[in-house]
Amino acid sequence: MTILDLGSGFGEFCRFARERGAASVTGVEISTRMLAEAKNQTGDSGITYLNAAIEDHPIGGNAFDLIVSRLTLHYIKDYRGVVLAAFRGLREGGSFVFSVEHPICTALLKGWQEDAARNKLFWPVDDYQKEGERTHHWFVDGVVKYHRTVETYVNTLLAAGFRLTRLLEPRAGAAIPADRPDLAGAARRPPLLVIAARKPANAGAADNSQ
Ligand SMILES: C[S@@+](CC[C@H](N)C(=O)[O-])C[C@H]1O[C@@H](n2cnc3c(N)ncnc32)[C@H](O)[C@@H]1O
């Protein structure tokens, strides 16, 4: 497969895909620091790392069999623009597969509410229907994410001409290792939303009207 990874970070997926037989992988990453480390970890001429914002990177038409994005699209304001670009960039029959922080996590960004003994009480969700920018502290102040509903994630794909092939809300298994108490939360609410969609064979032009 010829693969494009949007927001490739340290290049972990790029290397994984090559190890699994991908013909070539292109990683697009906005952070020069992440890219420097990715290049540091990668001695493989089948992987190309590009320093660019996903929104600005022109994806060649009918160029890829698979476009992947892991935990990045909730940082992108123009999700619909990325979806339309991915549709154009895929060959017919190609897939667009991505994970994002689950919308029940990006809605409020308050995290688990705990009692005095730090037992997790509940995960608060509010303003779920109010899509848009959320600013929070993650190592530094002012980290911006974009909340959108599951409906928007899915219907934007359908409007672009994609067929939905899978939607997953991964959960922690019943047996949570003692050294991973953080996973207990993942058994109660989904931290991630994973979506796979296919550009159909004989795909018509994308619906750009929405
Ligand atoms: C949570 S990390 C995930 C990295 C990688 N996909 C992985 O799974 O290991 C999100 C990545 O998206 C990158 N990113 C955020 N906004 C971006 C943008 N507009 N264009 C390109 N990359 C972006 C960040 O620099 C970061 O490397």
Ligand as a Chemical Component Dictionary entry (heavy atoms), coordinates in Angstrom:
data_LIG
# 
_chem_comp.id                   LIG 
_chem_comp.type                 NON-POLYMER 
_chem_comp.pdbx_formal_charge   0 
_chem_comp.three_letter_code    LIG 
# 
loop_
_chem_comp_atom.comp_id 
_chem_comp_atom.atom_id 
_chem_comp_atom.alt_atom_id 
_chem_comp_atom.type_symbol 
_chem_comp_atom.charge 
_chem_comp_atom.model_Cartn_x 
_chem_comp_atom.model_Cartn_y 
_chem_comp_atom.model_Cartn_z 
_chem_comp_atom.pdbx_ordinal 
LIG C1  C1  C 0  -1.320 13.051 19.920 1  
LIG S1  S1  S 1  -0.077 13.285 18.729 2  
LIG C2  C2  C 0  -0.202 11.790 17.767 3  
LIG C3  C3  C 0  1.030  11.516 16.958 4  
LIG C4  C4  C 0  0.977  10.255 16.094 5  
LIG N1  N1  N 0  -0.121 10.283 15.160 6  
LIG C5  C5  C 0  0.922  9.017  16.953 7  
LIG O1  O1  O 0  -0.105 8.328  16.936 8  
LIG O2  O2  O -1 1.906  8.705  17.628 9  
LIG C6  C6  C 0  -0.772 14.513 17.654 10 
LIG C7  C7  C 0  0.194  14.981 16.576 11 
LIG O3  O3  O 0  -0.458 15.840 15.675 12 
LIG C8  C8  C 0  0.430  16.897 15.326 13 
LIG N2  N2  N 0  -0.391 18.003 14.822 14 
LIG C9  C9  C 0  -1.251 18.775 15.528 15 
LIG N3  N3  N 0  -1.821 19.673 14.714 16 
LIG C10 C10 C 0  -1.317 19.466 13.465 17 
LIG C11 C11 C 0  -1.516 20.087 12.193 18 
LIG N4  N4  N 0  -2.356 21.106 12.048 19 
LIG N5  N5  N 0  -0.830 19.610 11.137 20 
LIG C12 C12 C 0  0.040  18.572 11.266 21 
LIG N6  N6  N 0  0.273  17.944 12.451 22 
LIG C13 C13 C 0  -0.394 18.389 13.532 23 
LIG C14 C14 C 0  1.153  17.178 16.625 24 
LIG O4  O4  O 0  2.338  17.917 16.440 25 
LIG C15 C15 C 0  1.382  15.767 17.140 26 
LIG O5  O5  O 0  2.573  15.216 16.645 27 
# 
loop_
_chem_comp_bond.comp_id 
_chem_comp_bond.atom_id_1 
_chem_comp_bond.atom_id_2 
_chem_comp_bond.value_order 
_chem_comp_bond.pdbx_ordinal 
LIG C1  S1  SING 1  
LIG S1  C2  SING 2  
LIG S1  C6  SING 3  
LIG C2  C3  SING 4  
LIG C3  C4  SING 5  
LIG C4  N1  SING 6  
LIG C4  C5  SING 7  
LIG C5  O1  DOUB 8  
LIG C5  O2  SING 9  
LIG C6  C7  SING 10 
LIG C7  O3  SING 11 
LIG C7  C15 SING 12 
LIG O3  C8  SING 13 
LIG C8  N2  SING 14 
LIG C8  C14 SING 15 
LIG N2  C9  SING 16 
LIG N2  C13 SING 17 
LIG C9  N3  DOUB 18 
LIG N3  C10 SING 19 
LIG C10 C11 SING 20 
LIG C10 C13 DOUB 21 
LIG C11 N4  SING 22 
LIG C11 N5  DOUB 23 
LIG N5  C12 SING 24 
LIG C12 N6  DOUB 25 
LIG N6  C13 SING 26 
LIG C14 O4  SING 27 
LIG C14 C15 SING 28 
LIG C15 O5  SING 29 
# 
